[in-house]
Amino acid sequence: MLDTAITATVEVKSEGKTGVEMEALTGVSVALLTIWDMVKSIEKDTTGNYPVTKLRDIRVLHKSKIER
């Protein structure tokens, strides 16, 4: 088993007055789900499960608001 990790980062900008946290979280989730889909055929065990690949620690690390 390989000891590896993948980090997905998304930057979102908006001119609207609403926050963009959901868009950022969706972007990261889609990126990680795409990777999951690409590796699942390699990892699938004899019971049809994926014992190694995990999606975790999806969170907003930084948010800044620039007033115009």
N, C-alpha and C positions, 0 to 999 in steps of 0.2 A: 504494500500500500504506500502511495506517495504522500508525503507530508507537505501539502501545498495549500495555498489560499488565493482567492481572487478578491480584489477590492474594486467595487464599482462606485464611481463618483459622478454626480450630476450637478450641473450649475443651471439655475433657472433665473431668468430676469423677466420682470413684468413692468408695464407702465400703469397697470391698474392699481387700485387701492387695496385689493385683497392680497392676502399672503399666498405664497406659492409652495408651501410645504407639501401639500398633497401631490402636486405635480412632480416635485423632486422625488418624493417617496415612490410614486408610480414609475418614474423613469428608472430608478435604481432597481426596483422589483422586476420590471420587464427585462432589463439587462441580465439580471441574475437568473431569471426563469429561462431565458434563451440559452444561457450557458448550461443550465441543468438539463434542458432538452437535448443539447448536443452531446453531453457526456453520459446520459442515462443508459444508452445501449451498451456502453463499455462496462459500466458498473453493475448492471442488473445481475442479481445472484440467482441461484437455482430455484428459489421460492418466488421470484418475480419482484423482489424488493430492492431498494437502493440503500445499502447499509452505511455508506460513507458520506455521500454528498449531503450537505446541510446548507440551508439558507438561514443566516442568523445575524443579529446585531444590525438590522436595518434601522437607521435613525438619522435625524437631522443633526449634523455636527456643528453647523454654523449658519446663522441667519443675520443679515445686516439690512438695515433700512436706510436708503439714501433719499433724503428729502429734496424735492425739486422746487 
